[in-house]
């Protein structure tokens, strides 16, 4: 069963049954869908109730799901007034040299915090992630320490972060459950900033790139949040969808193709 099809069916089912009935055990919770992934979790945003899961506590490489934490910290800094959307960030050689997905920033140029955030969210820019992490914490290494501090505070007990991008590292891992905790915290704490995750495309330096989250086009109830992929991690996705008063968060880690990650 394809990932999106499973999530969509579950969403419709839970919308029909009503979470209040589920919470009072009047209706049995359906068994987990047959999703070909290393780890999977579906939770209700409001109650935190687990609706379906598979290996949700297994430590796995998150790839660019990492950037959810990078953006979460940036949102906290914005909310605290420590940085501003129009504040300019000077791009370092390290940021400019980053491999993988990029927003194509140039060394020495000054780019706004707003553009860097959009480049991370829409284009999954490794270069933007490093630039913003350096701006906030002085270095990416110090930023990683900040990531771990917030992970502990949020109760992400099975996660360890070594960088802002999600590039492979032995000390960089998380779980589907921890990613759901982080995503729920972001949506709860920063509902206005979170709307950035619904942006479908972004043009920078005359290069237009589209959001890698295909669900934004395939399901109007989906409003975020992030994809990820490396050879080691496989294809990963955290998605959130809202219909009327009900919001679900799903986490899929370690599928074997982009199509399997999000195919209607």
C-alpha positions as CSV (number, residue, x, y, z in Angstrom):
1,X,0.0,0.0,0.0
2,X,1.4,3.3,-1.0
3,X,2.3,5.8,1.8
4,X,0.0,8.7,0.8
5,X,-2.9,6.3,0.1
6,X,-2.5,4.8,3.6
7,X,-2.4,8.2,5.3
8,X,-5.3,9.5,3.3
9,X,-7.5,6.5,4.1
10,X,-6.5,6.8,7.8
11,X,-7.3,10.5,7.8
12,X,-10.7,9.9,6.3
13,X,-11.4,7.1,8.7
14,X,-10.5,9.1,11.8
15,X,-12.4,12.1,10.6
16,X,-15.5,9.9,10.2
17,X,-15.1,8.1,13.5
18,X,-14.2,11.2,15.5
19,X,-11.2,11.3,17.8
20,X,-13.5,11.8,20.9
21,X,-14.9,8.3,20.3
22,X,-11.4,6.9,19.9
23,X,-10.2,8.6,23.0
24,X,-13.0,7.0,25.0
25,X,-12.3,3.6,23.5
26,X,-15.8,3.5,21.9
27,X,-14.3,2.6,18.6
28,X,-11.2,0.4,18.2
29,X,-8.2,2.1,16.6
30,X,-7.4,0.4,13.3
31,X,-4.2,-1.6,12.9
32,X,-1.2,0.1,11.3
33,X,-1.2,0.3,7.5
34,X,1.2,-1.8,5.5
35,X,3.7,0.8,4.7
36,X,7.1,-0.2,3.4
37,X,9.2,2.0,5.6
38,X,11.7,1.4,8.4
39,X,9.7,3.6,10.8
40,X,6.2,5.1,10.7
41,X,4.0,7.1,13.1
42,X,0.6,8.8,12.8
43,X,-0.5,11.0,15.7
44,X,-3.3,13.3,16.5
45,X,-2.0,16.8,17.0
46,X,-4.3,18.0,19.7
47,X,-4.3,14.9,22.0
48,X,-0.9,13.5,21.1
49,X,-2.6,10.1,20.7
50,X,-0.8,7.5,18.6
51,X,-3.2,6.3,15.8
52,X,-0.8,4.0,14.0
53,X,2.9,3.1,14.3
54,X,5.7,0.9,13.1
55,X,9.1,0.9,14.7
56,X,8.4,4.4,15.9
57,X,11.2,4.3,18.5
58,X,13.9,2.9,16.3
59,X,16.8,5.2,15.9
60,X,17.2,6.1,12.3
61,X,19.1,8.7,10.1
62,X,16.7,11.6,9.5
63,X,18.4,13.2,6.4
64,X,16.8,16.6,5.8
65,X,14.1,16.1,8.4
66,X,16.9,17.5,10.5
67,X,16.0,20.9,9.1
68,X,12.8,20.9,11.0
69,X,14.9,21.4,14.1
70,X,17.1,24.0,12.4
71,X,14.0,26.0,11.4
72,X,12.4,25.5,14.8
73,X,15.4,27.1,16.5
74,X,15.3,29.9,14.0
75,X,11.6,30.5,14.7
76,X,12.4,30.7,18.4
77,X,15.1,33.2,17.7
78,X,12.7,35.3,15.6
79,X,10.0,35.1,18.3
80,X,12.5,36.2,21.0
81,X,13.7,39.2,18.9
82,X,17.2,37.9,18.7
83,X,17.1,37.9,14.9
84,X,14.8,39.7,12.4
85,X,13.4,38.5,9.0
86,X,15.2,41.3,7.1
87,X,18.5,40.8,9.0
88,X,21.3,40.1,6.6
89,X,23.6,37.1,6.9
90,X,27.0,37.0,5.3
91,X,27.6,33.7,3.6
92,X,30.7,31.8,4.7
93,X,32.9,29.6,2.5
94,X,31.7,26.6,4.4
95,X,28.0,27.4,3.7
96,X,28.8,28.1,0.0
97,X,30.7,24.8,-0.4
98,X,27.9,22.6,1.0
99,X,27.0,19.7,-1.3
100,X,23.6,18.2,-1.8
101,X,20.4,20.3,-2.1
102,X,21.1,24.0,-2.3
103,X,19.5,27.4,-2.8
104,X,22.7,28.5,-4.6
105,X,23.9,31.3,-2.3
106,X,27.3,32.8,-3.1
107,X,30.2,33.3,-0.7
108,X,30.5,36.7,0.8
109,X,27.0,37.8,-0.3
110,X,24.5,39.1,2.3
111,X,21.2,37.2,2.3
112,X,18.2,37.9,4.6
113,X,17.1,35.6,7.3
114,X,13.8,35.4,5.6
115,X,15.3,34.2,2.3
116,X,17.5,31.7,4.1
117,X,14.5,30.3,6.0
118,X,12.6,30.0,2.7
119,X,15.5,28.3,1.1
120,X,15.7,25.7,3.9
121,X,11.9,25.1,3.9
122,X,11.2,25.0,0.2
123,X,14.5,24.1,-1.4
124,X,16.0,22.1,1.5
125,X,19.2,24.1,1.1
126,X,22.1,22.7,2.9
127,X,24.0,25.9,2.2
128,X,21.1,28.0,3.7
129,X,21.0,25.7,6.8
130,X,24.7,26.1,7.5
131,X,24.6,29.9,6.9
132,X,21.7,30.4,9.3
133,X,23.1,28.1,11.9
134,X,26.4,30.0,11.9
135,X,24.5,33.3,12.1
136,X,22.5,32.1,15.2
137,X,25.2,30.3,17.1
138,X,28.6,31.4,15.7
139,X,29.4,28.0,14.2
140,X,27.5,24.9,13.0
141,X,29.1,22.9,15.7
142,X,27.8,25.2,18.4
143,X,24.4,25.2,16.7
144,X,24.3,21.4,16.9
145,X,24.8,21.7,20.7
146,X,21.8,24.0,20.7
147,X,19.8,21.5,18.7
148,X,20.5,18.8,21.3
149,X,19.6,21.1,24.1
150,X,16.2,21.8,22.6
151,X,15.7,18.1,21.8
152,X,16.2,17.3,25.5
153,X,13.8,20.1,26.5
154,X,11.1,18.9,24.2
155,X,11.4,15.3,25.4
156,X,13.1,13.9,22.2
157,X,14.8,11.2,24.3
158,X,16.2,9.1,21.4
159,X,17.7,11.9,19.2
160,X,21.2,13.2,18.7
161,X,22.1,16.0,16.3
162,X,25.6,16.6,14.9
163,X,24.8,19.2,12.2
164,X,22.1,21.5,10.8
165,X,21.6,19.7,7.5
166,X,21.1,16.0,8.1
167,X,24.1,14.9,6.2
168,X,25.3,11.5,7.5
169,X,27.1,11.4,10.8
170,X,27.5,8.5,13.3
171,X,26.2,10.8,16.0
172,X,23.2,12.1,14.1
173,X,20.0,10.1,14.5
174,X,16.4,10.4,15.6
175,X,13.1,8.4,15.7
176,X,9.7,8.8,14.1
177,X,8.2,9.5,17.5
178,X,10.8,12.3,18.2
179,X,10.2,13.9,14.9
180,X,6.5,14.0,15.6
181,X,7.2,15.6,19.0
182,X,9.3,18.3,17.3
183,X,6.8,18.9,14.5
184,X,3.9,19.2,16.9
185,X,5.9,21.7,19.0
186,X,6.7,23.8,16.0
187,X,3.1,24.0,14.9
188,X,1.8,24.7,18.4
189,X,4.4,27.4,19.3
190,X,4.7,29.1,15.9
191,X,1.5,28.7,13.9
192,X,2.1,31.9,11.8
193,X,5.7,31.1,11.0
194,X,4.6,27.5,10.3
195,X,2.6,28.7,7.3
196,X,5.9,29.0,5.4
197,X,5.9,25.2,5.1
198,X,2.9,25.5,2.7
199,X,4.9,27.5,0.1
200,X,5.2,25.5,-3.1
201,X,8.0,27.3,-4.8
202,X,10.8,29.8,-4.3
203,X,12.9,31.8,-6.7
204,X,16.4,32.9,-5.7
205,X,19.2,34.1,-8.0
206,X,16.8,33.6,-10.9
207,X,16.5,29.9,-10.1
208,X,13.1,28.6,-9.2
209,X,12.8,25.4,-7.2
210,X,9.7,23.6,-6.1
211,X,8.9,22.3,-2.6
212,X,9.9,18.6,-2.5
213,X,6.8,17.8,-0.4
214,X,4.5,16.5,-3.2
215,X,1.6,16.2,-0.9
216,X,1.2,20.0,-1.0
217,X,-0.1,19.5,-4.6
218,X,-2.0,16.2,-4.0
219,X,-4.0,16.9,-0.9
220,X,-5.4,20.3,-0.1
221,X,-5.5,19.5,3.6
222,X,-1.8,19.1,3.8
223,X,0.0,22.3,4.9
224,X,3.6,21.0,5.6
225,X,6.1,20.0,6.6
226,X,9.5,18.4,5.3
227,X,11.0,15.7,3.2
228,X,14.4,14.2,3.5
229,X,16.7,11.8,1.6
230,X,20.2,10.4,1.7
231,X,21.4,7.0,0.5
232,X,21.7,5.8,4.1
233,X,18.5,7.3,5.4
234,X,16.3,6.4,2.4
235,X,13.3,8.7,1.6
236,X,11.7,10.3,4.6
237,X,8.7,12.6,5.1
238,X,7.0,14.4,7.9
239,X,3.6,15.7,6.8
240,X,0.8,17.5,8.6
241,X,-2.8,17.8,7.4
242,X,-5.8,19.6,8.9
243,X,-9.5,19.1,8.1
244,X,-11.9,21.2,10.0
245,X,-10.8,21.0,13.7
246,X,-8.7,17.9,13.3
247,X,-5.0,17.9,12.5
248,X,-2.8,14.8,12.0
249,X,1.0,14.5,11.9
250,X,2.6,11.6,10.1
251,X,6.2,10.6,10.0
252,X,7.6,8.1,7.5
253,X,11.3,7.2,7.6
254,X,13.3,4.9,5.4
255,X,11.2,4.2,2.3
256,X,13.1,3.0,-0.8
257,X,11.9,5.7,-3.3
258,X,10.5,9.1,-3.6
259,X,7.4,7.6,-5.2
260,X,6.9,5.3,-2.3
261,X,7.3,8.2,0.1
262,X,4.4,10.1,-1.4
263,X,2.4,8.5,-4.0
264,X,-1.3,9.0,-4.3
